[in-house]
Amino acid sequence: MGTFSKALAVSVAYLACSEKIKQYLINSCRSFIYSTALPPPVIAADIESLNIVRDEPFRRKTLLANADLFRTRLREAGSM
């Protein structure tokens, strides 16, 4: 189980499971399938977020570099 809310800024969750578990959930939680369905614009935003992550790796590299710089500056200031 996981969410994309923080990493991709969208409100989508997922469950990675075996086919057997998937079928169990579909058949035992049928009433939740339609009441918890996400609107198409949310799904579109999630898909586009995944595309950006795949197609623009420089964003991850920049984020990691900024986080490293931030930690370094905190250490230099004696705050860490």
Gaussian input, Z-matrix of N, CA and C with variables (Angstrom, degrees):
# hf/3-21g

backbone

0 1
 N
 C     1     B1
 C     2     B2     1     A1
 N     3     B3     2     A2     1     D1
 C     4     B4     3     A3     2     D2
 C     5     B5     4     A4     3     D3
 N     6     B6     5     A5     4     D4
 C     7     B7     6     A6     5     D5
 C     8     B8     7     A7     6     D6
 N     9     B9     8     A8     7     D7
 C    10    B10     9     A9     8     D8
 C    11    B11    10    A10     9     D9
 N    12    B12    11    A11    10    D10
 C    13    B13    12    A12    11    D11
 C    14    B14    13    A13    12    D12
 N    15    B15    14    A14    13    D13
 C    16    B16    15    A15    14    D14
 C    17    B17    16    A16    15    D15
 N    18    B18    17    A17    16    D16
 C    19    B19    18    A18    17    D17
 C    20    B20    19    A19    18    D18
 N    21    B21    20    A20    19    D19
 C    22    B22    21    A21    20    D20
 C    23    B23    22    A22    21    D21
 N    24    B24    23    A23    22    D22
 C    25    B25    24    A24    23    D23
 C    26    B26    25    A25    24    D24
 N    27    B27    26    A26    25    D25
 C    28    B28    27    A27    26    D26
 C    29    B29    28    A28    27    D27
 N    30    B30    29    A29    28    D28
 C    31    B31    30    A30    29    D29
 C    32    B32    31    A31    30    D30
 N    33    B33    32    A32    31    D31
 C    34    B34    33    A33    32    D32
 C    35    B35    34    A34    33    D33
 N    36    B36    35    A35    34    D34
 C    37    B37    36    A36    35    D35
 C    38    B38    37    A37    36    D36
 N    39    B39    38    A38    37    D37
 C    40    B40    39    A39    38    D38
 C    41    B41    40    A40    39    D39
 N    42    B42    41    A41    40    D40
 C    43    B43    42    A42    41    D41
 C    44    B44    43    A43    42    D42
 N    45    B45    44    A44    43    D43
 C    46    B46    45    A45    44    D44
 C    47    B47    46    A46    45    D45
 N    48    B48    47    A47    46    D46
 C    49    B49    48    A48    47    D47
 C    50    B50    49    A49    48    D48
 N    51    B51    50    A50    49    D49
 C    52    B52    51    A51    50    D50
 C    53    B53    52    A52    51    D51
 N    54    B54    53    A53    52    D52
 C    55    B55    54    A54    53    D53
 C    56    B56    55    A55    54    D54
 N    57    B57    56    A56    55    D55
 C    58    B58    57    A57    56    D56
 C    59    B59    58    A58    57    D57
 N    60    B60    59    A59    58    D58
 C    61    B61    60    A60    59    D59
 C    62    B62    61    A61    60    D60
 N    63    B63    62    A62    61    D61
 C    64    B64    63    A63    62    D62
 C    65    B65    64    A64    63    D63
 N    66    B66    65    A65    64    D64
 C    67    B67    66    A66    65    D65
 C    68    B68    67    A67    66    D66
 N    69    B69    68    A68    67    D67
 C    70    B70    69    A69    68    D68
 C    71    B71    70    A70    69    D69
 N    72    B72    71    A71    70    D70
 C    73    B73    72    A72    71    D71
 C    74    B74    73    A73    72    D72
 N    75    B75    74    A74    73    D73
 C    76    B76    75    A75    74    D74
 C    77    B77    76    A76    75    D75
 N    78    B78    77    A77    76    D76
 C    79    B79    78    A78    77    D77
 C    80    B80    79    A79    78    D78
 N    81    B81    80    A80    79    D79
 C    82    B82    81    A81    80    D80
 C    83    B83    82    A82    81    D81
 N    84    B84    83    A83    82    D82
 C    85    B85    84    A84    83    D83
 C    86    B86    85    A85    84    D84
 N    87    B87    86    A86    85    D85
 C    88    B88    87    A87    86    D86
 C    89    B89    88    A88    87    D87
 N    90    B90    89    A89    88    D88
 C    91    B91    90    A90    89    D89
 C    92    B92    91    A91    90    D90
 N    93    B93    92    A92    91    D91
 C    94    B94    93    A93    92    D92
 C    95    B95    94    A94    93    D93
 N    96    B96    95    A95    94    D94
 C    97    B97    96    A96    95    D95
 C    98    B98    97    A97    96    D96
 N    99    B99    98    A98    97    D97
 C   100   B100    99    A99    98    D98
 C   101   B101   100   A100    99    D99
 N   102   B102   101   A101   100   D100
 C   103   B103   102   A102   101   D101
 C   104   B104   103   A103   102   D102
 N   105   B105   104   A104   103   D103
 C   106   B106   105   A105   104   D104
 C   107   B107   106   A106   105   D105
 N   108   B108   107   A107   106   D106
 C   109   B109   108   A108   107   D107
 C   110   B110   109   A109   108   D108
 N   111   B111   110   A110   109   D109
 C   112   B112   111   A111   110   D110
 C   113   B113   112   A112   111   D111
 N   114   B114   113   A113   112   D112
 C   115   B115   114   A114   113   D113
 C   116   B116   115   A115   114   D114
 N   117   B117   116   A116   115   D115
 C   118   B118   117   A117   116   D116
 C   119   B119   118   A118   117   D117
 N   120   B120   119   A119   118   D118
 C   121   B121   120   A120   119   D119
 C   122   B122   121   A121   120   D120
 N   123   B123   122   A122   121   D121
 C   124   B124   123   A123   122   D122
 C   125   B125   124   A124   123   D123
 N   126   B126   125   A125   124   D124
 C   127   B127   126   A126   125   D125
 C   128   B128   127   A127   126   D126
 N   129   B129   128   A128   127   D127
 C   130   B130   129   A129   128   D128
 C   131   B131   130   A130   129   D129
 N   132   B132   131   A131   130   D130
 C   133   B133   132   A132   131   D131
 C   134   B134   133   A133   132   D132
 N   135   B135   134   A134   133   D133
 C   136   B136   135   A135   134   D134
 C   137   B137   136   A136   135   D135
 N   138   B138   137   A137   136   D136
 C   139   B139   138   A138   137   D137
 C   140   B140   139   A139   138   D138
 N   141   B141   140   A140   139   D139
 C   142   B142   141   A141   140   D140
 C   143   B143   142   A142   141   D141
 N   144   B144   143   A143   142   D142
 C   145   B145   144   A144   143   D143
 C   146   B146   145   A145   144   D144
 N   147   B147   146   A146   145   D145
 C   148   B148   147   A147   146   D146
 C   149   B149   148   A148   147   D147
 N   150   B150   149   A149   148   D148
 C   151   B151   150   A150   149   D149
 C   152   B152   151   A151   150   D150
 N   153   B153   152   A152   151   D151
 C   154   B154   153   A153   152   D152
 C   155   B155   154   A154   153   D153
 N   156   B156   155   A155   154   D154
 C   157   B157   156   A156   155   D155
 C   158   B158   157   A157   156   D156
 N   159   B159   158   A158   157   D157
 C   160   B160   159   A159   158   D158
 C   161   B161   160   A160   159   D159
 N   162   B162   161   A161   160   D160
 C   163   B163   162   A162   161   D161
 C   164   B164   163   A163   162   D162
 N   165   B165   164   A164   163   D163
 C   166   B166   165   A165   164   D164
 C   167   B167   166   A166   165   D165
 N   168   B168   167   A167   166   D166
 C   169   B169   168   A168   167   D167
 C   170   B170   169   A169   168   D168
 N   171   B171   170   A170   169   D169
 C   172   B172   171   A171   170   D170
 C   173   B173   172   A172   171   D171
 N   174   B174   173   A173   172   D172
 C   175   B175   174   A174   173   D173
 C   176   B176   175   A175   174   D174
 N   177   B177   176   A176   175   D175
 C   178   B178   177   A177   176   D176
 C   179   B179   178   A178   177   D177
 N   180   B180   179   A179   178   D178
 C   181   B181   180   A180   179   D179
 C   182   B182   181   A181   180   D180
 N   183   B183   182   A182   181   D181
 C   184   B184   183   A183   182   D182
 C   185   B185   184   A184   183   D183
 N   186   B186   185   A185   184   D184
 C   187   B187   186   A186   185   D185
 C   188   B188   187   A187   186   D186
 N   189   B189   188   A188   187   D187
 C   190   B190   189   A189   188   D188
 C   191   B191   190   A190   189   D189
 N   192   B192   191   A191   190   D190
 C   193   B193   192   A192   191   D191
 C   194   B194   193   A193   192   D192
 N   195   B195   194   A194   193   D193
 C   196   B196   195   A195   194   D194
 C   197   B197   196   A196   195   D195
 N   198   B198   197   A197   196   D196
 C   199   B199   198   A198   197   D197
 C   200   B200   199   A199   198   D198
 N   201   B201   200   A200   199   D199
 C   202   B202   201   A201   200   D200
 C   203   B203   202   A202   201   D201
 N   204   B204   203   A203   202   D202
 C   205   B205   204   A204   203   D203
 C   206   B206   205   A205   204   D204
 N   207   B207   206   A206   205   D205
 C   208   B208   207   A207   206   D206
 C   209   B209   208   A208   207   D207
 N   210   B210   209   A209   208   D208
 C   211   B211   210   A210   209   D209
 C   212   B212   211   A211   210   D210
 N   213   B213   212   A212   211   D211
 C   214   B214   213   A213   212   D212
 C   215   B215   214   A214   213   D213
 N   216   B216   215   A215   214   D214
 C   217   B217   216   A216   215   D215
 C   218   B218   217   A217   216   D216
 N   219   B219   218   A218   217   D217
 C   220   B220   219   A219   218   D218
 C   221   B221   220   A220   219   D219
 N   222   B222   221   A221   220   D220
 C   223   B223   222   A222   221   D221
 C   224   B224   223   A223   222   D222
 N   225   B225   224   A224   223   D223
 C   226   B226   225   A225   224   D224
 C   227   B227   226   A226   225   D225
 N   228   B228   227   A227   226   D226
 C   229   B229   228   A228   227   D227
 C   230   B230   229   A229   228   D228
 N   231   B231   230   A230   229   D229
 C   232   B232   231   A231   230   D230
 C   233   B233   232   A232   231   D231
 N   234   B234   233   A233   232   D232
 C   235   B235   234   A234   233   D233
 C   236   B236   235   A235   234   D234
 N   237   B237   236   A236   235   D235
 C   238   B238   237   A237   236   D236
 C   239   B239   238   A238   237   D237

   B1=1.4394
   B2=1.5208
   B3=1.2798
   B4=1.4507
   B5=1.5121
   B6=1.3044
   B7=1.4599
   B8=1.5179
   B9=1.2967
   B10=1.4556
   B11=1.5269
   B12=1.3241
   B13=1.4568
   B14=1.5213
   B15=1.3133
   B16=1.4630
   B17=1.5247
   B18=1.3074
   B19=1.4613
   B20=1.5223
   B21=1.3134
   B22=1.4602
   B23=1.5234
   B24=1.3082
   B25=1.4643
   B26=1.5268
   B27=1.3114
   B28=1.4549
   B29=1.5286
   B30=1.3116
   B31=1.4647
   B32=1.5226
   B33=1.3121
   B34=1.4603
   B35=1.5201
   B36=1.3128
   B37=1.4535
   B38=1.5193
   B39=1.3173
   B40=1.4610
   B41=1.5221
   B42=1.2988
   B43=1.4585
   B44=1.5153
   B45=1.3060
   B46=1.4620
   B47=1.5260
   B48=1.3152
   B49=1.4647
   B50=1.5278
   B51=1.2965
   B52=1.4653
   B53=1.5301
   B54=1.3075
   B55=1.4641
   B56=1.5281
   B57=1.3170
   B58=1.4638
   B59=1.5313
   B60=1.3208
   B61=1.4742
   B62=1.5215
   B63=1.3213
   B64=1.4665
   B65=1.5210
   B66=1.3144
   B67=1.4712
   B68=1.5242
   B69=1.3281
   B70=1.4654
   B71=1.5236
   B72=1.3235
   B73=1.4636
   B74=1.5252
   B75=1.3224
   B76=1.4612
   B77=1.5209
   B78=1.3154
   B79=1.4610
   B80=1.5228
   B81=1.3128
   B82=1.4669
   B83=1.5276
   B84=1.3121
   B85=1.4675
   B86=1.5266
   B87=1.3060
   B88=1.4554
   B89=1.5354
   B90=1.3301
   B91=1.4711
   B92=1.5310
   B93=1.3335
   B94=1.4584
   B95=1.5285
   B96=1.3079
   B97=1.4612
   B98=1.5327
   B99=1.3073
   B100=1.4634
   B101=1.5193
   B102=1.3143
   B103=1.4633
   B104=1.5311
   B105=1.3147
   B106=1.4583
   B107=1.5291
   B108=1.3076
   B109=1.4718
   B110=1.5256
   B111=1.3084
   B112=1.4601
   B113=1.5168
   B114=1.3264
   B115=1.4682
   B116=1.5275
   B117=1.3194
   B118=1.4690
   B119=1.5268
   B120=1.3578
   B121=1.4703
   B122=1.5377
   B123=1.3177
   B124=1.4643
   B125=1.5205
   B126=1.3130
   B127=1.4639
   B128=1.5261
   B129=1.3260
   B130=1.4704
   B131=1.5266
   B132=1.3280
   B133=1.4691
   B134=1.5224
   B135=1.3208
   B136=1.4560
   B137=1.5266
   B138=1.3143
   B139=1.4624
   B140=1.5277
   B141=1.3245
   B142=1.4642
   B143=1.5218
   B144=1.3228
   B145=1.4681
   B146=1.5179
   B147=1.3238
   B148=1.4687
   B149=1.5227
   B150=1.3283
   B151=1.4628
   B152=1.5278
   B153=1.3318
   B154=1.4643
   B155=1.5289
   B156=1.3241
   B157=1.4681
   B158=1.5296
   B159=1.3125
   B160=1.4620
   B161=1.5293
   B162=1.3237
   B163=1.4659
   B164=1.5242
   B165=1.3253
   B166=1.4613
   B167=1.5288
   B168=1.3318
   B169=1.4701
   B170=1.5295
   B171=1.3181
   B172=1.4625
   B173=1.5227
   B174=1.3315
   B175=1.4675
   B176=1.5275
   B177=1.3255
   B178=1.4685
   B179=1.5248
   B180=1.3235
   B181=1.4641
   B182=1.5259
   B183=1.3264
   B184=1.4599
   B185=1.5247
   B186=1.3179
   B187=1.4608
   B188=1.5298
   B189=1.3340
   B190=1.4618
   B191=1.5272
   B192=1.3264
   B193=1.4665
   B194=1.5237
   B195=1.3243
   B196=1.4645
   B197=1.5204
   B198=1.3277
   B199=1.4651
   B200=1.5259
   B201=1.3372
   B202=1.4695
   B203=1.5303
   B204=1.3115
   B205=1.4608
   B206=1.5225
   B207=1.3216
   B208=1.4654
   B209=1.5286
   B210=1.3525
   B211=1.4690
   B212=1.5279
   B213=1.3269
   B214=1.4673
   B215=1.5166
   B216=1.3095
   B217=1.4725
   B218=1.5302
   B219=1.3298
   B220=1.4665
   B221=1.5267
   B222=1.3310
   B223=1.4825
   B224=1.5200
   B225=1.3331
   B226=1.4760
   B227=1.5278
   B228=1.3150
   B229=1.4569
   B230=1.5300
   B231=1.3375
   B232=1.4657
   B233=1.5210
   B234=1.3133
   B235=1.4652
   B236=1.5130
   B237=1.3208
   B238=1.4550
   B239=1.5031
   A1=108.88
   A2=114.89
   A3=119.57
   A4=110.51
   A5=114.90
   A6=120.25
   A7=109.10
   A8=115.21
   A9=121.37
   A10=110.62
   A11=117.46
   A12=119.91
   A13=113.70
   A14=118.42
   A15=118.89
   A16=111.82
   A17=117.19
   A18=120.10
   A19=112.65
   A20=117.28
   A21=120.18
   A22=114.00
   A23=116.72
   A24=122.36
   A25=113.67
   A26=116.11
   A27=120.71
   A28=108.66
   A29=116.74
   A30=119.95
   A31=111.37
   A32=114.97
   A33=120.48
   A34=108.60
   A35=115.66
   A36=121.00
   A37=108.45
   A38=115.69
   A39=119.34
   A40=109.53
   A41=114.47
   A42=121.95
   A43=107.48
   A44=116.76
   A45=121.84
   A46=106.27
   A47=116.18
   A48=119.28
   A49=110.06
   A50=114.23
   A51=119.80
   A52=109.43
   A53=115.48
   A54=121.05
   A55=110.31
   A56=117.25
   A57=121.51
   A58=111.23
   A59=116.87
   A60=120.76
   A61=109.74
   A62=116.53
   A63=120.53
   A64=110.53
   A65=116.88
   A66=120.45
   A67=111.44
   A68=116.39
   A69=119.69
   A70=110.59
   A71=116.49
   A72=120.39
   A73=111.40
   A74=117.12
   A75=120.49
   A76=110.74
   A77=116.60
   A78=120.31
   A79=114.06
   A80=118.33
   A81=118.97
   A82=112.58
   A83=117.98
   A84=121.50
   A85=111.12
   A86=116.15
   A87=120.87
   A88=113.09
   A89=117.51
   A90=119.62
   A91=112.40
   A92=117.52
   A93=120.13
   A94=113.09
   A95=117.64
   A96=120.43
   A97=111.13
   A98=117.59
   A99=119.67
   A100=112.34
   A101=117.85
   A102=119.27
   A103=111.79
   A104=117.88
   A105=120.26
   A106=112.79
   A107=116.75
   A108=120.08
   A109=110.04
   A110=115.29
   A111=120.35
   A112=110.67
   A113=116.25
   A114=119.83
   A115=110.70
   A116=117.77
   A117=121.22
   A118=114.83
   A119=120.41
   A120=117.97
   A121=113.19
   A122=117.31
   A123=120.28
   A124=109.71
   A125=116.88
   A126=120.63
   A127=110.20
   A128=117.00
   A129=120.70
   A130=110.82
   A131=116.88
   A132=120.50
   A133=110.71
   A134=117.25
   A135=121.23
   A136=111.04
   A137=116.47
   A138=120.82
   A139=110.48
   A140=116.53
   A141=119.48
   A142=111.09
   A143=117.56
   A144=120.63
   A145=111.00
   A146=116.28
   A147=119.76
   A148=111.20
   A149=117.15
   A150=120.87
   A151=111.21
   A152=116.54
   A153=120.82
   A154=110.23
   A155=116.75
   A156=120.29
   A157=110.08
   A158=116.81
   A159=121.18
   A160=112.14
   A161=116.52
   A162=121.32
   A163=115.02
   A164=117.89
   A165=120.76
   A166=111.27
   A167=117.55
   A168=120.32
   A169=113.47
   A170=117.24
   A171=119.39
   A172=111.44
   A173=117.41
   A174=119.64
   A175=111.18
   A176=116.98
   A177=120.45
   A178=110.50
   A179=116.22
   A180=120.26
   A181=110.98
   A182=116.25
   A183=120.50
   A184=110.51
   A185=116.83
   A186=120.76
   A187=110.96
   A188=117.21
   A189=120.62
   A190=111.47
   A191=116.94
   A192=120.28
   A193=110.63
   A194=117.06
   A195=120.37
   A196=111.45
   A197=117.22
   A198=120.92
   A199=110.19
   A200=117.43
   A201=121.28
   A202=110.90
   A203=116.41
   A204=120.86
   A205=110.42
   A206=116.81
   A207=121.44
   A208=110.56
   A209=116.77
   A210=120.02
   A211=111.14
   A212=116.40
   A213=120.35
   A214=110.87
   A215=116.31
   A216=120.19
   A217=111.25
   A218=117.26
   A219=119.42
   A220=110.52
   A221=116.72
   A222=120.24
   A223=110.13
   A224=116.59
   A225=120.48
   A226=111.53
   A227=116.31
   A228=120.29
   A229=111.93
   A230=116.24
   A231=120.01
   A232=113.31
   A233=116.31
   A234=120.50
   A235=112.65
   A236=116.81
   A237=117.93
   A238=110.84
   D1=145.62
   D2=176.97
   D3=-167.13
   D4=173.07
   D5=177.80
   D6=-130.37
   D7=160.75
   D8=174.08
   D9=-107.93
   D10=8.07
   D11=-171.78
   D12=-62.32
   D13=-42.91
   D14=-178.90
   D15=-87.22
   D16=-44.44
   D17=-175.73
   D18=-69.00
   D19=-37.77
   D20=-174.91
   D21=-117.04
   D22=0.72
   D23=177.20
   D24=62.53
   D25=33.98
   D26=174.98
   D27=-133.20
   D28=160.41
   D29=-175.31
   D30=-100.65
   D31=71.14
   D32=-179.00
   D33=-129.48
   D34=139.68
   D35=175.02
   D36=-121.08
   D37=162.59
   D38=179.82
   D39=-144.65
   D40=161.85
   D41=174.63
   D42=-133.32
   D43=118.01
   D44=175.54
   D45=-95.11
   D46=118.48
   D47=-174.96
   D48=-152.50
   D49=173.73
   D50=177.93
   D51=-73.65
   D52=163.43
   D53=177.37
   D54=-60.37
   D55=-36.73
   D56=-179.46
   D57=-63.51
   D58=-45.20
   D59=178.00
   D60=-65.71
   D61=-42.16
   D62=179.17
   D63=-57.20
   D64=-48.28
   D65=-179.95
   D66=-63.82
   D67=-38.42
   D68=177.03
   D69=-60.50
   D70=-47.99
   D71=-178.82
   D72=-63.97
   D73=-42.22
   D74=178.57
   D75=-60.07
   D76=-42.49
   D77=-175.68
   D78=-83.03
   D79=-24.74
   D80=-178.52
   D81=-100.99
   D82=-14.16
   D83=-178.60
   D84=-120.04
   D85=28.62
   D86=-174.41
   D87=-53.34
   D88=-37.16
   D89=-177.51
   D90=-65.22
   D91=-22.37
   D92=-179.47
   D93=-86.05
   D94=-19.37
   D95=-174.16
   D96=-57.82
   D97=-46.84
   D98=-176.76
   D99=-86.20
   D100=-27.61
   D101=-178.99
   D102=-77.73
   D103=-18.61
   D104=-179.06
   D105=-112.00
   D106=8.61
   D107=-179.45
   D108=-64.28
   D109=142.23
   D110=-179.73
   D111=-89.23
   D112=147.51
   D113=178.06
   D114=-66.54
   D115=147.58
   D116=-179.87
   D117=-51.37
   D118=-39.09
   D119=179.03
   D120=-62.38
   D121=-32.06
   D122=178.37
   D123=-68.94
   D124=-43.04
   D125=177.61
   D126=-63.02
   D127=-41.65
   D128=178.41
   D129=-61.87
   D130=-41.06
   D131=178.48
   D132=-64.48
   D133=-39.23
   D134=178.69
   D135=-64.18
   D136=-45.62
   D137=179.26
   D138=-61.85
   D139=-43.41
   D140=179.61
   D141=-65.77
   D142=-36.46
   D143=176.44
   D144=-61.24
   D145=-43.23
   D146=177.39
   D147=-63.52
   D148=-38.46
   D149=176.94
   D150=-61.73
   D151=-42.00
   D152=179.48
   D153=-63.94
   D154=-44.02
   D155=178.78
   D156=-59.48
   D157=-42.99
   D158=-179.03
   D159=-70.35
   D160=-43.85
   D161=-170.93
   D162=-88.12
   D163=-15.54
   D164=-175.38
   D165=-128.50
   D166=66.73
   D167=-176.87
   D168=-63.30
   D169=-20.50
   D170=179.29
   D171=-60.70
   D172=-27.47
   D173=179.71
   D174=-64.69
   D175=-41.72
   D176=177.90
   D177=-65.89
   D178=-42.07
   D179=-179.68
   D180=-63.66
   D181=-41.46
   D182=178.44
   D183=-64.56
   D184=-42.93
   D185=178.75
   D186=-60.33
   D187=-46.09
   D188=179.42
   D189=-63.62
   D190=-40.27
   D191=178.25
   D192=-64.21
   D193=-41.61
   D194=178.64
   D195=-65.28
   D196=-39.66
   D197=178.91
   D198=-65.02
   D199=-41.90
   D200=177.35
   D201=-61.87
   D202=-44.33
   D203=178.89
   D204=-61.79
   D205=-43.62
   D206=179.93
   D207=-60.28
   D208=-46.46
   D209=179.24
   D210=-63.36
   D211=-40.30
   D212=178.43
   D213=-60.80
   D214=-46.19
   D215=-179.49
   D216=-65.89
   D217=-35.98
   D218=176.12
   D219=-63.57
   D220=-43.57
   D221=178.40
   D222=-61.56
   D223=-44.71
   D224=-179.34
   D225=-62.26
   D226=-32.52
   D227=179.69
   D228=-83.88
   D229=-3.79
   D230=179.44
   D231=77.84
   D232=18.09
   D233=-177.72
   D234=-95.64
   D235=1.48
   D236=-176.40
   D237=-134.50

